[in-house]
């Protein structure tokens, strides 16, 4: 498969390594520092550009009817615009806040636990996420996805970073060193607490998941999630 990399930073380079190992060809690299190859040649594009460039890069590919897999977070106010562009050009778009297979299993576990904890009002839920100091957005897209999963399966109505409340999922964000990504969910009462956690050891899981998604979406049409790729 011929791939375009929209964004050639740390994740773009990790994706390139995995893609080449799996026999794919990189025909285009677009980044603020460089532009190489031809986007028109690509079968699928993978976007991990910075948030400010994400929408422009995604639309470039979609307007060429090239399916796009996107892992950039921090741009979702334009999500409806992007999906409309995909439909208009009869192609496919897949966004995931995290492509790691383990994280997507964690998303599923989070929803199951939220549903189980729903009747037990003595427990207050909170999320902590820690990433490397280079990450531009907070909270992480993964933390937001986890919070939304809890809200969809409980009586809670919103997530917030600044304050805790009776109907709120409280998210704390930390930026430390070169941490690839750690997310934990805690249910705490006066008696005890329950914790589940996902800890990434490196970026390889994110990169592999993005390439698997790009392989899956090739020649498809529509709007998809990583749940569709993994049949969760």
C-alpha positions in Angstrom: 0.0 0.0 0.0 1.2 3.5 -0.8 1.0 5.8 2.3 1.1 9.5 2.9 2.3 10.8 6.2 0.7 14.1 7.2 3.0 15.2 10.0 6.5 13.9 10.2 7.3 14.4 13.9 8.0 11.8 16.5 4.8 9.8 15.7 5.2 10.2 11.9 8.7 8.7 12.1 7.5 5.8 14.3 4.6 5.1 11.8 7.1 5.2 8.9 9.2 2.5 10.6 6.3 0.2 11.2 4.8 0.7 7.8 8.1 -0.1 6.0 8.4 -3.3 8.2 4.9 -4.3 7.0 5.9 -3.9 3.4 4.2 -0.5 2.6 5.6 2.4 0.6 5.8 6.0 1.9 5.0 8.2 -1.2 4.5 11.5 0.6 5.6 13.3 3.8 4.1 16.6 4.7 5.4 18.6 7.6 6.0 22.3 8.5 9.7 21.6 8.1 9.6 19.6 4.8 7.4 18.4 2.0 8.5 15.3 0.1 6.8 13.2 -2.5 3.3 13.4 -4.0 0.1 13.1 -2.0 -1.9 12.3 -5.2 -0.1 8.9 -5.3 -1.2 7.7 -1.9 -3.8 5.0 -1.3 -4.3 6.1 2.3 -3.1 9.0 4.4 -2.2 9.0 8.1 -2.4 12.3 9.9 -0.4 13.0 13.0 0.3 16.7 12.4 0.1 19.4 15.0 -3.5 20.5 15.9 -3.2 23.8 14.0 -2.3 22.0 10.7 -4.6 19.0 11.1 -7.8 20.2 9.4 -5.9 21.6 6.4 -3.9 18.4 6.0 -6.9 16.1 6.4 -8.9 18.1 3.9 -6.1 18.1 1.3 -6.3 14.3 1.2 -10.0 14.0 1.5 -10.5 16.4 -1.4 -8.4 14.0 -3.5 -10.7 11.1 -2.4 -7.9 9.6 -0.3 -9.0 7.9 2.9 -7.6 9.4 6.0 -6.7 8.0 9.4 -6.2 10.7 12.0 -4.6 10.5 15.4 -4.1 14.2 16.1 -6.1 15.6 19.0 -7.0 19.2 19.8 -8.9 20.0 16.6 -12.3 18.3 17.1 -14.3 21.5 16.9 -14.0 21.0 13.1 -14.9 17.3 13.2 -18.3 17.8 11.5 -16.6 19.8 8.7 -14.1 17.1 8.1 -16.6 14.2 8.0 -18.8 16.2 5.6 -15.8 16.6 3.3 -15.2 12.9 3.4 -18.8 12.1 2.5 -18.8 14.8 -0.3 -15.7 13.2 -1.8 -17.1 9.6 -1.4 -14.1 8.5 0.7 -13.4 7.4 4.2 -12.3 9.1 7.5 -11.3 7.5 10.8 -10.4 9.4 13.9 -9.1 7.9 17.1 -7.8 9.6 20.1 -5.5 6.6 20.6 -4.7 3.8 18.1 -3.1 1.5 20.6 -4.9 -1.9 20.6 -4.4 -2.1 24.4 -5.9 1.4 24.9 -8.9 0.5 22.8 -9.5 -2.6 24.9 -9.1 -0.2 27.9 -11.8 2.0 26.5 -14.1 -1.0 26.4 -13.2 -2.0 29.9 -13.8 1.6 31.1 -17.4 1.5 29.7 -18.2 -1.9 31.3 -16.8 -0.7 34.7 -18.8 2.6 34.4 -22.0 0.7 33.8 -21.3 -1.6 36.8 -20.5 1.4 39.1 -23.6 3.4 38.1 -25.9 2.1 40.9 -23.1 2.7 43.6 -23.4 6.4 44.2 -20.9 6.5 47.1 -18.1 6.2 44.6 -16.7 9.3 42.9 -14.8 8.8 39.6 -11.7 10.7 38.5 -9.2 10.3 35.7 -5.5 11.1 35.7 -3.4 11.3 32.6 0.4 11.8 32.3 2.3 12.5 29.0 5.7 13.8 27.9 6.4 17.6 28.1 6.2 18.0 24.3 2.4 17.2 24.2 0.6 20.4 23.2 -3.0 19.7 24.4 -4.4 18.9 27.8 -6.3 16.9 28.7 -5.3 14.2 26.3 -7.7 13.0 23.7 -7.5 9.6 25.3 -8.6 11.1 28.7 -11.5 12.8 27.0 -12.6 9.6 25.3 -12.4 7.8 28.7 -14.5 10.6 30.3 -17.1 10.4 27.5 -17.3 6.6 27.9 -18.1 7.1 31.6 -20.7 9.8 30.9 -22.4 7.7 28.3 -22.8 4.8 30.8 -23.6 6.7 34.0 -25.7 9.6 35.4 -22.7 12.0 35.1 -23.1 14.8 32.6 -19.8 16.5 32.0 -16.0 16.4 32.5 -13.9 19.2 33.9 -10.3 19.9 34.8 -10.7 22.8 37.1 -13.2 21.6 39.6 -14.9 18.5 41.0 -18.7 18.3 41.2 -21.5 15.8 41.9 -22.2 15.3 38.1 -18.6 15.7 36.9 -15.8 13.4 35.8 -12.7 15.2 37.2 -9.6 15.0 34.9 -6.1 15.8 36.1 -3.3 16.2 33.5 0.4 16.0 34.1 3.4 16.7 31.7 6.6 14.9 32.8 9.8 14.0 31.0 9.3 11.6 28.0 6.3 9.6 29.3 4.6 8.0 26.3 1.2 8.0 28.0 -0.4 6.8 31.2 -4.1 6.9 32.0 -5.8 5.8 35.2 -9.4 5.8 36.4 -10.2 5.8 40.0 -13.5 5.2 41.8 -13.2 6.2 45.4 -15.5 6.0 48.4 -15.0 6.6 52.1 -14.5 2.8 52.5 -12.3 1.8 49.5 -11.3 2.6 46.0 -11.1 0.8 42.6 -8.4 1.6 40.1 -7.7 0.6 36.5 -4.7 1.8 34.5 -3.2 1.7 31.1 0.5 2.5 30.8 2.3 2.7 27.4 5.9 1.7 27.5 6.7 3.3 24.1 5.1 4.7 21.0 5.2 1.5 19.0 1.7 0.5 20.0 0.3 3.8 18.8 2.1 3.6 15.5 1.2 -0.1 14.9 -2.5 0.6 15.5 -2.4 3.6 13.1 -0.9 1.4 10.3 -3.4 -1.4 11.0 -6.2 1.2 10.7 -4.8 2.5 7.5 -4.7 -1.1 6.1 -8.3 -1.6 7.2 -9.7 1.6 5.8 -8.2 1.3 2.3 -11.0 1.3 -0.4 -13.7 1.8 2.2 -16.2 4.7 2.3 -17.7 6.3 5.4 -16.9 7.5 8.8 -15.3 5.0 11.2 -13.7 4.5 14.6 -11.0 2.2 16.0 -13.8 0.1 17.4 -14.8 -0.8 13.8 -11.2 -1.9 13.0 -11.0 -4.1 16.1 -14.6 -5.3 16.0 -15.2 -4.3 19.6 
